[in-house]
């Protein structure tokens, strides 16, 4: 630190040096604090692929699991239609899980806010093999907020498993 108790004038280079040193220490502290407070959030808006299933942990905590599908359609450069469906396996715990189990059903549009949970074996999405032999992946999400979209008791006639959802029908 620059000597403050003496009346020796400091040149500009010394002032800049000590100022940048102080800023560097402050920057290191900020970066260290940011590392401690990192988080991620995912928002999924889609349709339930099947009715929610509720179970209880050995401690008695309710857990509801549900599958949510998001669809995307587009037209390729050559004019052929393209389509993509991404499945999310969502778990809701406690009172939120009980509410989801009570009011949600297959085909209902929902908006989920939560955190991704990686597969312990791979560190990424859960990989599985479909009945036709192709590889599939599903993403695990722990829900913190579930918003019921659409009107009360409103559900789509066919779920995402049976028929693709039009992009115009997506609630976002």
C-alpha positions as CSV (number, residue, x, y, z in Angstrom):
1,X,0.0,0.0,0.0
2,X,1.2,3.5,-0.6
3,X,2.5,5.2,2.5
4,X,-0.3,7.3,3.8
5,X,1.2,8.6,7.0
6,X,4.1,10.4,5.3
7,X,3.8,13.5,3.3
8,X,5.9,12.1,0.5
9,X,4.1,12.8,-2.8
10,X,3.6,9.7,-5.0
11,X,4.2,9.8,-8.7
12,X,1.4,8.8,-11.1
13,X,2.9,5.4,-11.8
14,X,2.9,4.5,-8.1
15,X,-0.7,5.6,-7.7
16,X,-1.8,3.6,-10.8
17,X,0.2,0.6,-9.5
18,X,-1.4,0.5,-6.1
19,X,-4.9,1.3,-7.5
20,X,-4.7,-1.6,-10.0
21,X,-3.3,-3.9,-7.3
22,X,-6.3,-3.0,-5.0
23,X,-8.7,-3.6,-7.9
24,X,-7.1,-6.9,-8.7
25,X,-7.6,-8.1,-5.1
26,X,-11.2,-6.9,-5.2
27,X,-11.8,-8.6,-8.6
28,X,-10.4,-11.9,-7.2
29,X,-12.8,-11.6,-4.2
30,X,-15.7,-11.0,-6.5
31,X,-14.8,-14.0,-8.7
32,X,-14.4,-16.2,-5.7
33,X,-17.9,-15.1,-4.4
34,X,-19.5,-15.7,-7.7
35,X,-18.1,-19.3,-7.8
36,X,-19.8,-19.9,-4.5
37,X,-23.2,-18.6,-5.7
38,X,-23.5,-20.1,-9.2
39,X,-26.8,-21.7,-10.2
40,X,-28.8,-22.7,-13.2
41,X,-32.5,-22.6,-14.0
42,X,-34.4,-24.2,-16.8
43,X,-37.8,-23.2,-18.1
44,X,-39.8,-25.8,-20.0
45,X,-43.2,-25.1,-21.6
46,X,-44.8,-28.2,-23.0
47,X,-47.5,-30.8,-22.7
48,X,-47.8,-33.7,-20.3
49,X,-47.2,-37.0,-22.1
50,X,-49.0,-39.1,-19.4
51,X,-50.8,-38.7,-16.1
52,X,-48.6,-37.7,-13.2
53,X,-47.5,-40.5,-10.8
54,X,-47.1,-39.8,-7.1
55,X,-45.2,-41.9,-4.6
56,X,-43.8,-41.3,-1.2
57,X,-40.2,-41.5,0.1
58,X,-39.5,-43.7,3.2
59,X,-39.6,-40.4,5.2
60,X,-43.2,-39.7,3.9
61,X,-42.3,-36.9,1.5
62,X,-44.6,-37.0,-1.6
63,X,-42.8,-37.0,-5.0
64,X,-44.7,-36.7,-8.3
65,X,-43.1,-37.6,-11.6
66,X,-44.4,-36.5,-15.0
67,X,-43.2,-36.5,-18.6
68,X,-43.3,-33.2,-20.4
69,X,-42.8,-32.9,-24.2
70,X,-41.8,-29.9,-26.2
71,X,-42.1,-29.9,-29.9
72,X,-40.6,-27.8,-32.6
73,X,-41.4,-27.8,-36.4
74,X,-39.6,-26.1,-39.2
75,X,-39.1,-26.2,-42.9
76,X,-35.6,-27.2,-44.2
77,X,-33.8,-25.3,-46.9
78,X,-34.9,-28.0,-49.4
79,X,-38.6,-27.5,-48.5
80,X,-39.0,-30.7,-46.5
81,X,-40.6,-30.4,-43.0
82,X,-38.4,-31.0,-40.0
83,X,-39.6,-31.9,-36.5
84,X,-38.1,-32.3,-33.1
85,X,-39.6,-33.5,-29.8
86,X,-37.6,-33.2,-26.6
87,X,-38.8,-35.1,-23.5
88,X,-38.2,-34.0,-19.9
89,X,-38.8,-36.2,-16.9
90,X,-40.0,-33.8,-14.2
91,X,-40.1,-34.5,-10.4
92,X,-42.0,-32.2,-8.1
93,X,-41.6,-32.7,-4.3
94,X,-43.7,-32.0,-1.3
95,X,-46.9,-29.8,-1.5
96,X,-46.0,-28.9,-5.1
97,X,-46.0,-32.6,-6.0
98,X,-49.3,-33.2,-4.4
99,X,-50.9,-30.3,-6.2
100,X,-49.5,-31.5,-9.6
101,X,-50.8,-35.0,-9.0
102,X,-54.3,-33.7,-8.0
103,X,-54.9,-31.2,-10.9
104,X,-52.7,-32.3,-13.9
105,X,-53.5,-34.9,-16.5
106,X,-52.2,-36.2,-19.8
107,X,-52.2,-33.5,-22.5
108,X,-52.4,-30.6,-20.2
109,X,-50.1,-27.6,-21.1
110,X,-47.6,-26.7,-18.3
111,X,-44.7,-24.3,-17.7
112,X,-42.0,-25.8,-15.4
113,X,-39.2,-23.9,-13.8
114,X,-36.5,-26.0,-12.1
115,X,-33.0,-27.4,-12.3
116,X,-31.5,-30.0,-14.6
117,X,-30.3,-33.1,-12.8
118,X,-27.6,-35.0,-14.7
119,X,-27.5,-38.8,-15.0
120,X,-25.0,-40.0,-12.3
121,X,-23.5,-42.4,-14.8
122,X,-22.9,-40.0,-17.7
123,X,-23.1,-36.5,-16.2
124,X,-25.6,-35.6,-19.0
125,X,-29.1,-36.6,-20.1
126,X,-30.4,-40.2,-19.5
127,X,-29.7,-42.2,-22.6
128,X,-32.0,-45.1,-23.6
129,X,-32.9,-47.3,-26.5
130,X,-36.3,-46.9,-28.2
131,X,-38.4,-49.9,-29.3
132,X,-37.2,-49.3,-32.9
133,X,-33.6,-49.5,-31.8
134,X,-32.7,-45.9,-32.1
135,X,-31.1,-44.0,-29.3
136,X,-33.1,-41.6,-27.2
137,X,-32.4,-39.1,-24.4
138,X,-34.5,-37.6,-21.7
139,X,-33.6,-34.7,-19.4
140,X,-34.3,-34.9,-15.7
141,X,-35.7,-31.7,-14.1
142,X,-36.4,-31.0,-10.5
143,X,-39.3,-28.6,-10.5
144,X,-39.4,-25.5,-8.2
145,X,-42.5,-24.0,-9.9
146,X,-45.2,-25.5,-12.0
147,X,-47.7,-23.3,-13.8
148,X,-50.9,-24.8,-15.2
149,X,-51.5,-23.3,-18.6
150,X,-54.8,-23.2,-20.4
151,X,-58.2,-23.1,-18.9
152,X,-59.5,-25.2,-15.9
153,X,-59.8,-28.8,-16.9
154,X,-58.5,-28.0,-20.4
155,X,-56.5,-30.8,-22.1
156,X,-55.5,-31.6,-25.6
157,X,-57.5,-34.4,-27.2
158,X,-54.4,-36.4,-28.2
159,X,-51.2,-36.4,-26.2
160,X,-47.8,-35.7,-27.7
161,X,-47.1,-39.4,-28.0
162,X,-49.8,-39.9,-30.5
163,X,-49.7,-36.7,-32.6
164,X,-47.2,-33.9,-33.0
165,X,-48.2,-30.6,-31.5
166,X,-48.3,-27.7,-33.9
167,X,-45.9,-24.8,-33.2
168,X,-48.9,-22.4,-33.1
169,X,-50.4,-24.4,-30.3
170,X,-47.4,-24.1,-28.0
171,X,-48.1,-21.8,-25.1
172,X,-45.2,-19.5,-25.7
